[in-house]
């Protein structure tokens, strides 16, 4: 009887210790995994794609501004409120902030403001809010469009001002 | 006796588990940003160990820098901003060479501060004294002929507004 009792206790011990070990091990591995992941990212500080760092917000229409603009200046809000009117030009413009070199990439300057426009559902990106180049370019594009410049003229002017010589 | 032994084992396990959770939480909290790493923007996570982004200040420190009567420069940037990524590696060594402490404020982690400090473009280099913004340079450095400031523009800005803060140089 006594021996049987001891065996039973050992089994419990083993089970409990084994269980604890498994949990500790799993937690430890998870911890190491995330640490490794962040180390990997450091290799190329440019490597975080805009599509990963941006936050998206949907509204019902181009006239309904996303709530994230509450954190931003009147100039930023004004730009976001105007991009909807110049989508056809903005989608032809190269954004020189680096977001178009990422993988996955933004496909034009427009994408820095608007991720998707469907009837009744507009998806805004907050990428441009923290992107000096995106705002400067869009300001210039809109100003030139208001002056009546053609899309080709605008593309040329933006490339001349923002495109690095080595690109 | 057996029951007591079992109880000890249970208590030990519970302590070990809580200890592990506590330890992991501590090690997961980032010292620079005083936030858990998981709460940081992926772009911020990528620059945590970058030597050019180690002079990070948080909102309370920013306020004290702005209010300081000795004057202080502040570099407003965003971790996901390409213009900043080009500017920071030039600007930080430049400030260091001039003997200027250049605190860095990451707007991507404290987004309401865009409006609070009226930051239109990242990066923005500003000089504050006695709670007032004295001057700012909006935008970043020019690379290979693209629009932006030259190193000399930054040096001039530092020298012009050096005041007492930079008197040590």
Interface residues (C-beta under 8 A of the other chain):
Chain A: X5 X9 X12 X13 X16 X17 X20 X23 X24 X27 X31 X34 X38 X39 X41 X42 X44 X45 X46 X47 X48 X50 X52 X53 X54 X68 X70 X71 X72 X73 X75 X76 X96 X97 X98 X99 X127 X129 X130 X131 X132 X133 X135 X136 X161 X162 X163 X164 X165 X166 X167
Chain B: X2 X5 X6 X9 X10 X13 X16 X17 X20 X21 X24 X27 X28 X37 X38 X41 X42 X43 X45 X46 X47 X48 X49 X50 X78 X79 X80 X81 X82 X83 X84 X85 X107 X108 X111 X112 X113 X114 X115 X118 X119 X120 X121 X122 X123 X124 X138 X139 X140 X143 X144 X145 X146 X147
